[in-house]
């Protein structure tokens, strides 16, 4: 079938919206009609050429939600008409990682995703020039996509697509990091560095867990104001003095839990230093640039601080995303407040511009 899609043809250049061919789903695959798709920093990161694992030509996009249109042979967990959220982080339930219960990083199709193909090693996307590659196993900057069954979360059909598409990446990364990765305790203190989509998700998650003090650090006064709407009790302008400000707000000890959501290694270092001596836990969620390294003074670790990463916030996609959608439907999560701009597929590059200008939290592409 012919579809419209946004193609990355060259790093550092605008995406080109064009007609491409999408082949039907094969065994274990699903055809999804996209209804909404968030424009995420990871898409911009790859398009810029900063991502060491990036590639082109490919159809970008990974923060999608839509309706199952057709299923391939052997697909049992979804059927035509089901509402789904796309997952760059699949959950097969059968690989050694999934069975361990210790991580959300499924190994079933990881190698193929990294190469820009589907599990059988081939692509469903093409155009006159030749084959196109898939992005993160999703390629949701398109009217339709074909994805593996294990990379789709079946969700409540009453949920708004514009809101729940954010759970495909950014919102879940922050919320799940607080709920299930760091397991923030009630009555604790939290410091979140970065008030973008991921950081605000961490704020919302910390609030759900009953944190008493939620400190948000950012260089944008506008974003700090937004943070208050999602549960921030204290806001601080970022900069060289941010660590000391967090210490001052926590009786000189540091926060019980810190979250880094900027991708800037210097800020990652601040998040480590701002964690409480003795038991502070720093969760790094941002993705740093190619070749960048985080330097940590050993003293901070020796005196009890711990540091962990949190790909997708530690969420197991097919298990946790439906739960988050239910929380949204119950009024416990304000996902609607994260949507600041609604655009068309042809305006996808405008979404990147708005992100670069820190205009709002998330732009969402709406499909007919």
Secondary structure, DSSP 8 states (H G I E B T S, - for coil): -EEEEEEE-STTS--EEEEEEE----TTEEEEEEEEEE--HHHHHHHHT--TT--SSEE---EEEEEEEEE-TT--S--TT-EEEE-SS---S-SHHHHHSS-S---SSHHHHHHTS-TTS--SEEETTEE-EESTTT--SBSEEEEEGGGEEE--TTS-HHHHGGGGTHHHHHHHIIIIIS---TT-EEEEE--SHHHHHHHHHHHHTT-SEEEEEES-HHHHHHHHHTT-SEEEE-STTHHHHHHHHTTTS-BSEEEE-S--HHHHHHHHHTB-TTT-EEEE-S---TT------HHHHHTT-EEEE-GGGG--HHHHHHHHHHHHHTTS---GGGEEEEE-GGGHHHHHHHHHTT-SSEEEEE--
